[in-house]
Amino acid sequence: MWVEGPLDLSPFGAGEITARFSDFRRRGTLWLPFAASYSLAGTSLADESVLAACVDPPGLTPAAFTDPARLPSCP
């Protein structure tokens, strides 16, 4: 699976960014990508992988995103 579109990452550059997702795993009722690679105008930017994924943990509310300390722990 991949997504592509224009993005301005000034001062690093602007152009067509591509994000490629892989290593899909089931978490709860969802299939989530545990790996992603990003490129800008054909130049590799970053690769990342998920270490832990909590899907809909108890206590997660919009207010939790205002401060990292308010995010609930992964069960």
N, CA, C and O atoms as a CHARMM CRD file, in Angstrom:
* protein
*
  300
    1    1 MET  N      0.84800  -1.15200   0.00000 PROA 1      0.00000
    2    1 MET  CA     0.00000   0.00000   0.00000 PROA 1      0.00000
    3    1 MET  C      0.90200   1.22500   0.00000 PROA 1      0.00000
    4    1 MET  O      1.95100   1.23000   0.64400 PROA 1      0.00000
    5    2 TRP  N      0.49900   2.24800  -0.71200 PROA 2      0.00000
    6    2 TRP  CA     1.28300   3.48300  -0.75000 PROA 2      0.00000
    7    2 TRP  C      0.35200   4.66200  -0.97200 PROA 2      0.00000
    8    2 TRP  O     -0.79300   4.51500  -1.39900 PROA 2      0.00000
    9    3 VAL  N      0.88600   5.83400  -0.66700 PROA 3      0.00000
   10    3 VAL  CA     0.16700   7.08400  -0.89800 PROA 3      0.00000
   11    3 VAL  C      1.17300   8.08300  -1.45900 PROA 3      0.00000
   12    3 VAL  O      2.35400   8.04600  -1.11400 PROA 3      0.00000
   13    4 GLU  N      0.70000   8.97200  -2.32100 PROA 4      0.00000
   14    4 GLU  CA     1.59800   9.91700  -2.97200 PROA 4      0.00000
   15    4 GLU  C      0.88700  11.25000  -3.13800 PROA 4      0.00000
   16    4 GLU  O     -0.31300  11.29200  -3.40600 PROA 4      0.00000
   17    5 GLY  N      1.64000  12.35300  -2.97600 PROA 5      0.00000
   18    5 GLY  CA     1.05100  13.66300  -3.16900 PROA 5      0.00000
   19    5 GLY  C      2.05000  14.76400  -2.90900 PROA 5      0.00000
   20    5 GLY  O      3.15000  14.50700  -2.42200 PROA 5      0.00000
   21    6 PRO  N      1.67400  16.00100  -3.23200 PROA 6      0.00000
   22    6 PRO  CA     2.58600  17.12500  -3.04900 PROA 6      0.00000
   23    6 PRO  C      2.72700  17.47400  -1.56600 PROA 6      0.00000
   24    6 PRO  O      1.77200  17.38400  -0.79400 PROA 6      0.00000
   25    7 LEU  N      3.95000  17.87700  -1.18900 PROA 7      0.00000
   26    7 LEU  CA     4.20900  18.27000   0.19000 PROA 7      0.00000
   27    7 LEU  C      5.38200  19.23400   0.22300 PROA 7      0.00000
   28    7 LEU  O      6.36200  19.06000  -0.50100 PROA 7      0.00000
   29    8 ASP  N      5.27500  20.24600   1.06200 PROA 8      0.00000
   30    8 ASP  CA     6.35500  21.21700   1.23700 PROA 8      0.00000
   31    8 ASP  C      6.97500  20.98500   2.61000 PROA 8      0.00000
   32    8 ASP  O      6.33900  21.23700   3.63400 PROA 8      0.00000
   33    9 LEU  N      8.21000  20.50800   2.63100 PROA 9      0.00000
   34    9 LEU  CA     8.93300  20.24400   3.87400 PROA 9      0.00000
   35    9 LEU  C     10.06600  21.25100   4.06600 PROA 9      0.00000
   36    9 LEU  O     11.14900  20.89700   4.53400 PROA 9      0.00000
   37   10 SER  N      9.81300  22.48100   3.70800 PROA 10     0.00000
   38   10 SER  CA    10.83900  23.52900   3.84500 PROA 10     0.00000
   39   10 SER  C     11.37300  23.53900   5.26900 PROA 10     0.00000
   40   10 SER  O     10.58600  23.45600   6.21200 PROA 10     0.00000
   41   11 PRO  N     12.63300  23.63400   5.44900 PROA 11     0.00000
   42   11 PRO  CA    13.68100  23.96700   4.48600 PROA 11     0.00000
   43   11 PRO  C     14.30600  22.75400   3.79900 PROA 11     0.00000
   44   11 PRO  O     15.28000  22.90900   3.06300 PROA 11     0.00000
   45   12 PHE  N     13.76500  21.54000   4.02300 PROA 12     0.00000
   46   12 PHE  CA    14.36900  20.32700   3.45700 PROA 12     0.00000
   47   12 PHE  C     14.04500  20.13700   1.99100 PROA 12     0.00000
   48   12 PHE  O     14.83200  19.53400   1.26100 PROA 12     0.00000
   49   13 GLY  N     12.92100  20.62900   1.54800 PROA 13     0.00000
   50   13 GLY  CA    12.55100  20.49500   0.15300 PROA 13     0.00000
   51   13 GLY  C     11.04600  20.41400  -0.01900 PROA 13     0.00000
   52   13 GLY  O     10.29400  20.30900   0.95000 PROA 13     0.00000
   53   14 ALA  N     10.63300  20.46500  -1.25500 PROA 14     0.00000
   54   14 ALA  CA     9.21900  20.36000  -1.59800 PROA 14     0.00000
   55   14 ALA  C      9.10700  19.51400  -2.84500 PROA 14     0.00000
   56   14 ALA  O     10.03100  19.46700  -3.65700 PROA 14     0.00000
   57   15 GLY  N      7.99500  18.85700  -2.99500 PROA 15     0.00000
   58   15 GLY  CA     7.77500  18.04300  -4.18400 PROA 15     0.00000
   59   15 GLY  C      6.80800  16.92400  -3.89200 PROA 15     0.00000
   60   15 GLY  O      6.01100  16.99700  -2.95700 PROA 15     0.00000
   61   16 GLU  N      6.88800  15.89200  -4.69800 PROA 16     0.00000
   62   16 GLU  CA     6.01300  14.73800  -4.57900 PROA 16     0.00000
   63   16 GLU  C      6.56300  13.80000  -3.51400 PROA 16     0.00000
   64   16 GLU  O      7.67700  13.29200  -3.64700 PROA 16     0.00000
   65   17 ILE  N      5.78600  13.56600  -2.45700 PROA 17     0.00000
   66   17 ILE  CA     6.21700  12.64800  -1.41400 PROA 17     0.00000
   67   17 ILE  C      5.48000  11.32400  -1.59600 PROA 17     0.00000
   68   17 ILE  O      4.30400  11.29500  -1.96200 PROA 17     0.00000
   69   18 THR  N      6.18800  10.24300  -1.33600 PROA 18     0.00000
   70   18 THR  CA     5.61300   8.90500  -1.40500 PROA 18     0.00000
   71   18 THR  C      5.82300   8.23200  -0.06400 PROA 18     0.00000
   72   18 THR  O      6.93300   8.22400   0.46800 PROA 18     0.00000
   73   19 ALA  N      4.76500   7.67000   0.47900 PROA 19     0.00000
   74   19 ALA  CA     4.84200   6.87500   1.70400 PROA 19     0.00000
   75   19 ALA  C      4.40400   5.46000   1.34200 PROA 19     0.00000
   76   19 ALA  O      3.31300   5.25500   0.80900 PROA 19     0.00000
   77   20 ARG  N      5.26300   4.49200   1.63400 PROA 20     0.00000
   78   20 ARG  CA     4.96300   3.08100   1.35800 PROA 20     0.00000
   79   20 ARG  C      4.83200   2.34900   2.68500 PROA 20     0.00000
   80   20 ARG  O      5.71400   2.42300   3.54000 PROA 20     0.00000
   81   21 PHE  N      3.72000   1.64200   2.84400 PROA 21     0.00000
   82   21 PHE  CA     3.42500   0.94100   4.08700 PROA 21     0.00000
   83   21 PHE  C      3.52900  -0.56400   3.86800 PROA 21     0.00000
   84   21 PHE  O      3.15800  -1.07800   2.81300 PROA 21     0.00000
   85   22 SER  N      4.04600  -1.27200   4.89500 PROA 22     0.00000
   86   22 SER  CA     4.19900  -2.71800   4.78100 PROA 22     0.00000
   87   22 SER  C      4.13700  -3.35600   6.17300 PROA 22     0.00000
   88   22 SER  O      3.89400  -2.67400   7.16900 PROA 22     0.00000
   89   23 ASP  N      4.35500  -4.65000   6.22500 PROA 23     0.00000
   90   23 ASP  CA     4.34400  -5.42100   7.47000 PROA 23     0.00000
   91   23 ASP  C      3.03200  -5.21000   8.23000 PROA 23     0.00000
   92   23 ASP  O      3.03500  -4.80900   9.39400 PROA 23     0.00000
   93   24 PHE  N      1.91400  -5.48400   7.55900 PROA 24     0.00000
   94   24 PHE  CA     0.59900  -5.29500   8.17200 PROA 24     0.00000
   95   24 PHE  C      0.32000  -6.39400   9.18800 PROA 24     0.00000
   96   24 PHE  O      0.55500  -7.57600   8.93600 PROA 24     0.00000
   97   25 ARG  N     -0.19300  -5.96900  10.35300 PROA 25     0.00000
   98   25 ARG  CA    -0.54400  -6.90000  11.42700 PROA 25     0.00000
   99   25 ARG  C     -1.91200  -6.53000  11.97700 PROA 25     0.00000
  100   25 ARG  O     -2.30400  -5.36300  11.99100 PROA 25     0.00000
  101   26 ARG  N     -2.62300  -7.54700  12.42800 PROA 26     0.00000
  102   26 ARG  CA    -3.95000  -7.32300  12.99800 PROA 26     0.00000
  103   26 ARG  C     -3.81600  -6.84500  14.43700 PROA 26     0.00000
  104   26 ARG  O     -3.11300  -7.45600  15.24200 PROA 26     0.00000
  105   27 ARG  N     -4.49800  -5.74500  14.75300 PROA 27     0.00000
  106   27 ARG  CA    -4.59700  -5.21200  16.11300 PROA 27     0.00000
  107   27 ARG  C     -6.05500  -4.87800  16.34700 PROA 27     0.00000
  108   27 ARG  O     -6.60000  -3.96700  15.72300 PROA 27     0.00000
  109   28 GLY  N     -6.68700  -5.61500  17.24800 PROA 28     0.00000
  110   28 GLY  CA    -8.11600  -5.43700  17.45200 PROA 28     0.00000
  111   28 GLY  C     -8.85800  -5.80400  16.17800 PROA 28     0.00000
  112   28 GLY  O     -8.67900  -6.89900  15.64300 PROA 28     0.00000
  113   29 THR  N     -9.68100  -4.90200  15.69800 PROA 29     0.00000
  114   29 THR  CA   -10.44500  -5.15200  14.46900 PROA 29     0.00000
  115   29 THR  C     -9.76900  -4.55500  13.23400 PROA 29     0.00000
  116   29 THR  O    -10.32900  -4.60900  12.13900 PROA 29     0.00000
  117   30 LEU  N     -8.57600  -3.98900  13.39700 PROA 30     0.00000
  118   30 LEU  CA    -7.89100  -3.28600  12.30700 PROA 30     0.00000
  119   30 LEU  C     -6.63800  -4.01100  11.84100 PROA 30     0.00000
  120   30 LEU  O     -5.99900  -4.72400  12.61500 PROA 30     0.00000
  121   31 TRP  N     -6.29100  -3.82300  10.57600 PROA 31     0.00000
  122   31 TRP  CA    -4.98200  -4.22600  10.04800 PROA 31     0.00000
  123   31 TRP  C     -4.14500  -2.95500   9.97100 PROA 31     0.00000
  124   31 TRP  O     -4.50900  -2.01600   9.26300 PROA 31     0.00000
  125   32 LEU  N     -3.03100  -2.91600  10.68800 PROA 32     0.00000
  126   32 LEU  CA    -2.18800  -1.72000  10.74600 PROA 32     0.00000
  127   32 LEU  C     -0.82100  -1.99200  10.14100 PROA 32     0.00000
  128   32 LEU  O     -0.28000  -3.08600  10.30400 PROA 32     0.00000
  129   33 PRO  N     -0.24900  -1.00100   9.43500 PROA 33     0.00000
  130   33 PRO  CA     1.11600  -1.16500   8.92100 PROA 33     0.00000
  131   33 PRO  C      2.12600  -0.95500  10.05600 PROA 33     0.00000
  132   33 PRO  O      2.03600   0.02300  10.79800 PROA 33     0.00000
  133   34 PHE  N      3.07100  -1.86300  10.18600 PROA 34     0.00000
  134   34 PHE  CA     4.10400  -1.74000  11.21100 PROA 34     0.00000
  135   34 PHE  C      5.42500  -1.25300  10.62600 PROA 34     0.00000
  136   34 PHE  O      6.42000  -1.14900  11.34300 PROA 34     0.00000
  137   35 ALA  N      5.44300  -0.95500   9.32900 PROA 35     0.00000
  138   35 ALA  CA     6.63400  -0.39100   8.69200 PROA 35     0.00000
  139   35 ALA  C      6.21100   0.61100   7.62800 PROA 35     0.00000
  140   35 ALA  O      5.20300   0.42900   6.94600 PROA 35     0.00000
  141   36 ALA  N      7.00100   1.67300   7.49900 PROA 36     0.00000
  142   36 ALA  CA     6.73800   2.69200   6.47800 PROA 36     0.00000
  143   36 ALA  C      8.05900   3.25200   5.99000 PROA 36     0.00000
  144   36 ALA  O      9.02100   3.36100   6.75100 PROA 36     0.00000
  145   37 SER  N      8.09900   3.60500   4.72100 PROA 37     0.00000
  146   37 SER  CA     9.26600   4.29600   4.16700 PROA 37     0.00000
  147   37 SER  C      8.75700   5.50000   3.38400 PROA 37     0.00000
  148   37 SER  O      7.72000   5.44500   2.72300 PROA 37     0.00000
  149   38 TYR  N      9.51200   6.58400   3.47700 PROA 38     0.00000
  150   38 TYR  CA     9.11600   7.85000   2.87500 PROA 38     0.00000
  151   38 TYR  C     10.20200   8.32300   1.92600 PROA 38     0.00000
  152   38 TYR  O     11.39300   8.21200   2.21500 PROA 38     0.00000
  153   39 SER  N      9.76600   8.86200   0.76900 PROA 39     0.00000
  154   39 SER  CA    10.71900   9.45500  -0.17300 PROA 39     0.00000
  155   39 SER  C     10.12400  10.74800  -0.71100 PROA 39     0.00000
  156   39 SER  O      8.90700  10.88100  -0.84300 PROA 39     0.00000
  157   40 LEU  N     10.99400  11.68800  -1.01500 PROA 40     0.00000
  158   40 LEU  CA    10.59300  12.97900  -1.56300 PROA 40     0.00000
  159   40 LEU  C     11.27100  13.15200  -2.90400 PROA 40     0.00000
  160   40 LEU  O     12.49900  13.18400  -2.99000 PROA 40     0.00000
  161   41 ALA  N     10.46900  13.26400  -3.95300 PROA 41     0.00000
  162   41 ALA  CA    10.97100  13.41500  -5.31900 PROA 41     0.00000
  163   41 ALA  C     11.99500  12.33400  -5.65600 PROA 41     0.00000
  164   41 ALA  O     13.00200  12.60700  -6.30900 PROA 41     0.00000
  165   42 GLY  N     11.73100  11.09800  -5.20200 PROA 42     0.00000
  166   42 GLY  CA    12.61200   9.98100  -5.50800 PROA 42     0.00000
  167   42 GLY  C     13.79000   9.80300  -4.57300 PROA 42     0.00000
  168   42 GLY  O     14.52400   8.82400  -4.70600 PROA 42     0.00000
  169   43 THR  N     13.99900  10.71200  -3.62900 PROA 43     0.00000
  170   43 THR  CA    15.10200  10.62100  -2.66700 PROA 43     0.00000
  171   43 THR  C     14.57100  10.09500  -1.34100 PROA 43     0.00000
  172   43 THR  O     13.60500  10.63000  -0.79700 PROA 43     0.00000
  173   44 SER  N     15.20100   9.05000  -0.82400 PROA 44     0.00000
  174   44 SER  CA    14.76600   8.45700   0.43200 PROA 44     0.00000
  175   44 SER  C     14.87600   9.45200   1.57800 PROA 44     0.00000
  176   44 SER  O     15.90600  10.10500   1.74300 PROA 44     0.00000
  177   45 LEU  N     13.80600   9.56800   2.37500 PROA 45     0.00000
  178   45 LEU  CA    13.79600  10.46300   3.53000 PROA 45     0.00000
  179   45 LEU  C     13.96600   9.70300   4.83300 PROA 45     0.00000
  180   45 LEU  O     14.82500  10.04000   5.64700 PROA 45     0.00000
  181   46 ALA  N     13.14500   8.67300   5.03000 PROA 46     0.00000
  182   46 ALA  CA    13.15400   7.96900   6.31900 PROA 46     0.00000
  183   46 ALA  C     12.47200   6.61900   6.19500 PROA 46     0.00000
  184   46 ALA  O     11.62200   6.39800   5.33300 PROA 46     0.00000
  185   47 ASP  N     12.87400   5.72700   7.08700 PROA 47     0.00000
  186   47 ASP  CA    12.20500   4.45300   7.27600 PROA 47     0.00000
  187   47 ASP  C     11.83200   4.37900   8.74600 PROA 47     0.00000
  188   47 ASP  O     12.60600   4.79000   9.61000 PROA 47     0.00000
  189   48 GLU  N     10.65900   3.86100   9.02600 PROA 48     0.00000
  190   48 GLU  CA    10.26200   3.73300  10.41700 PROA 48     0.00000
  191   48 GLU  C      9.53100   2.42100  10.63300 PROA 48     0.00000
  192   48 GLU  O      8.97600   1.83800   9.70100 PROA 48     0.00000
  193   49 SER  N      9.54000   1.96300  11.89200 PROA 49     0.00000
  194   49 SER  CA     8.80400   0.76200  12.24500 PROA 49     0.00000
  195   49 SER  C      8.13300   0.96300  13.59800 PROA 49     0.00000
  196   49 SER  O      8.63000   1.69500  14.45400 PROA 49     0.00000
  197   50 VAL  N      7.01400   0.30800  13.77000 PROA 50     0.00000
  198   50 VAL  CA     6.22200   0.41300  14.99200 PROA 50     0.00000
  199   50 VAL  C      6.75200  -0.58900  16.01300 PROA 50     0.00000
  200   50 VAL  O      6.94300  -1.76300  15.69700 PROA 50     0.00000
  201   51 LEU  N      6.98900  -0.12200  17.23400 PROA 51     0.00000
  202   51 LEU  CA     7.42600  -1.00100  18.31000 PROA 51     0.00000
  203   51 LEU  C      6.23700  -1.53200  19.10100 PROA 51     0.00000
  204   51 LEU  O      6.25500  -2.67700  19.55300 PROA 51     0.00000
  205   52 ALA  N      5.21000  -0.71300  19.26900 PROA 52     0.00000
  206   52 ALA  CA     4.00200  -1.11700  19.98100 PROA 52     0.00000
  207   52 ALA  C      2.82900  -0.33600  19.41600 PROA 52     0.00000
  208   52 ALA  O      2.96700   0.82900  19.04300 PROA 52     0.00000
  209   53 ALA  N      1.67600  -0.98400  19.35300 PROA 53     0.00000
  210   53 ALA  CA     0.47400  -0.31900  18.85100 PROA 53     0.00000
  211   53 ALA  C     -0.69500  -0.63800  19.76800 PROA 53     0.00000
  212   53 ALA  O     -1.05800  -1.80000  19.95000 PROA 53     0.00000
  213   54 CYS  N     -1.26900   0.38800  20.33300 PROA 54     0.00000
  214   54 CYS  CA    -2.45900   0.25100  21.17900 PROA 54     0.00000
  215   54 CYS  C     -3.64700   0.76100  20.38400 PROA 54     0.00000
  216   54 CYS  O     -3.68500   1.92800  19.99400 PROA 54     0.00000
  217   55 VAL  N     -4.59100  -0.09000  20.15000 PROA 55     0.00000
  218   55 VAL  CA    -5.77500   0.30600  19.40100 PROA 55     0.00000
  219   55 VAL  C     -6.89900   0.56600  20.37900 PROA 55     0.00000
  220   55 VAL  O     -7.35200  -0.33700  21.08200 PROA 55     0.00000
  221   56 ASP  N     -7.34900   1.82400  20.41600 PROA 56     0.00000
  222   56 ASP  CA    -8.46500   2.24100  21.24500 PROA 56     0.00000
  223   56 ASP  C     -8.29000   1.85400  22.72000 PROA 56     0.00000
  224   56 ASP  O     -9.14600   1.17300  23.28400 PROA 56     0.00000
  225   57 PRO  N     -7.18800   2.28200  23.34900 PROA 57     0.00000
  226   57 PRO  CA    -6.99700   1.93200  24.75900 PROA 57     0.00000
  227   57 PRO  C     -8.02600   2.63100  25.64900 PROA 57     0.00000
  228   57 PRO  O     -8.49100   3.72200  25.31900 PROA 57     0.00000
  229   58 PRO  N     -8.38500   2.00600  26.77800 PROA 58     0.00000
  230   58 PRO  CA    -9.33700   2.65000  27.68800 PROA 58     0.00000
  231   58 PRO  C     -8.77700   3.99100  28.16800 PROA 58     0.00000
  232   58 PRO  O     -7.58400   4.10100  28.45300 PROA 58     0.00000
  233   59 GLY  N     -9.61900   4.98900  28.25500 PROA 59     0.00000
  234   59 GLY  CA    -9.20800   6.30300  28.73600 PROA 59     0.00000
  235   59 GLY  C     -8.71100   7.24200  27.66100 PROA 59     0.00000
  236   59 GLY  O     -8.34400   8.37700  27.96600 PROA 59     0.00000
  237   60 LEU  N     -8.68600   6.80500  26.40700 PROA 60     0.00000
  238   60 LEU  CA    -8.22700   7.67900  25.32600 PROA 60     0.00000
  239   60 LEU  C     -9.35600   8.62900  24.93500 PROA 60     0.00000
  240   60 LEU  O    -10.41200   8.19800  24.47300 PROA 60     0.00000
  241   61 THR  N     -9.12000   9.91200  25.12300 PROA 61     0.00000
  242   61 THR  CA   -10.08200  10.94600  24.75500 PROA 61     0.00000
  243   61 THR  C     -9.34300  12.01600  23.96300 PROA 61     0.00000
  244   61 THR  O     -8.11300  12.03700  23.98000 PROA 61     0.00000
  245   62 PRO  N    -10.04700  12.90400  23.27100 PROA 62     0.00000
  246   62 PRO  CA    -9.35700  13.98700  22.57000 PROA 62     0.00000
  247   62 PRO  C     -8.46200  14.80900  23.49500 PROA 62     0.00000
  248   62 PRO  O     -7.41700  15.29500  23.06100 PROA 62     0.00000
  249   63 ALA  N     -8.84700  14.97200  24.75300 PROA 63     0.00000
  250   63 ALA  CA    -8.03600  15.74700  25.69700 PROA 63     0.00000
  251   63 ALA  C     -6.67800  15.09900  25.94700 PROA 63     0.00000
  252   63 ALA  O     -5.72200  15.78600  26.30600 PROA 63     0.00000
  253   64 ALA  N     -6.58500  13.78200  25.75900 PROA 64     0.00000
  254   64 ALA  CA    -5.31700  13.08600  25.98900 PROA 64     0.00000
  255   64 ALA  C     -4.22600  13.55800  25.02800 PROA 64     0.00000
  256   64 ALA  O     -3.03900  13.43000  25.33100 PROA 64     0.00000
  257   65 PHE  N     -4.61200  14.10100  23.87900 PROA 65     0.00000
  258   65 PHE  CA    -3.62800  14.52300  22.88000 PROA 65     0.00000
  259   65 PHE  C     -3.08600  15.93100  23.13500 PROA 65     0.00000
  260   65 PHE  O     -2.24800  16.41300  22.37300 PROA 65     0.00000
  261   66 THR  N     -3.54400  16.58500  24.17700 PROA 66     0.00000
  262   66 THR  CA    -3.04600  17.92500  24.48700 PROA 66     0.00000
  263   66 THR  C     -1.75900  17.88500  25.30000 PROA 66     0.00000
  264   66 THR  O     -1.05100  18.88700  25.39700 PROA 66     0.00000
  265   67 ASP  N     -1.45200  16.72200  25.88600 PROA 67     0.00000
  266   67 ASP  CA    -0.26800  16.57300  26.72100 PROA 67     0.00000
  267   67 ASP  C      0.14100  15.10100  26.72200 PROA 67     0.00000
  268   67 ASP  O     -0.66400  14.25500  27.11100 PROA 67     0.00000
  269   68 PRO  N      1.36500  14.76300  26.29900 PROA 68     0.00000
  270   68 PRO  CA     1.77300  13.35400  26.25700 PROA 68     0.00000
  271   68 PRO  C      1.59400  12.62000  27.59200 PROA 68     0.00000
  272   68 PRO  O      1.36500  11.41100  27.60200 PROA 68     0.00000
  273   69 ALA  N      1.69600  13.33300  28.70900 PROA 69     0.00000
  274   69 ALA  CA     1.53600  12.68900  30.00600 PROA 69     0.00000
  275   69 ALA  C      0.10300  12.19500  30.22700 PROA 69     0.00000
  276   69 ALA  O     -0.13400  11.34000  31.08000 PROA 69     0.00000
  277   70 ARG  N     -0.84000  12.72900  29.46800 PROA 70     0.00000
  278   70 ARG  CA    -2.25400  12.34000  29.62100 PROA 70     0.00000
  279   70 ARG  C     -2.62400  11.13300  28.77000 PROA 70     0.00000
  280   70 ARG  O     -3.72900  10.60600  28.89800 PROA 70     0.00000
  281   71 LEU  N     -1.71300  10.68700  27.90000 PROA 71     0.00000
  282   71 LEU  CA    -2.01000   9.52400  27.07500 PROA 71     0.00000
  283   71 LEU  C     -2.04300   8.26700  27.94500 PROA 71     0.00000
  284   71 LEU  O     -1.16500   8.07900  28.78700 PROA 71     0.00000
  285   72 PRO  N     -3.05600   7.39700  27.75100 PROA 72     0.00000
  286   72 PRO  CA    -3.12400   6.18400  28.56400 PROA 72     0.00000
  287   72 PRO  C     -2.01400   5.20800  28.18700 PROA 72     0.00000
  288   72 PRO  O     -1.50000   5.23800  27.06900 PROA 72     0.00000
  289   73 SER  N     -1.65700   4.35600  29.12000 PROA 73     0.00000
  290   73 SER  CA    -0.64300   3.33200  28.87200 PROA 73     0.00000
  291   73 SER  C     -1.22400   2.21800  28.00800 PROA 73     0.00000
  292   73 SER  O     -2.43000   1.97200  28.01200 PROA 73     0.00000
  293   74 CYS  N     -0.34700   1.55500  27.27500 PROA 74     0.00000
  294   74 CYS  CA    -0.75900   0.38100  26.49800 PROA 74     0.00000
  295   74 CYS  C     -1.01300  -0.76600  27.47300 PROA 74     0.00000
  296   74 CYS  O     -0.18700  -1.03200  28.34700 PROA 74     0.00000
  297   75 PRO  N     -2.15000  -1.44600  27.32700 PROA 75     0.00000
  298   75 PRO  CA    -2.37600  -2.61400  28.20700 PROA 75     0.00000
  299   75 PRO  C     -1.48500  -3.76400  27.82000 PROA 75     0.00000
  300   75 PRO  O     -1.53700  -4.82300  28.44500 PROA 75     0.00000
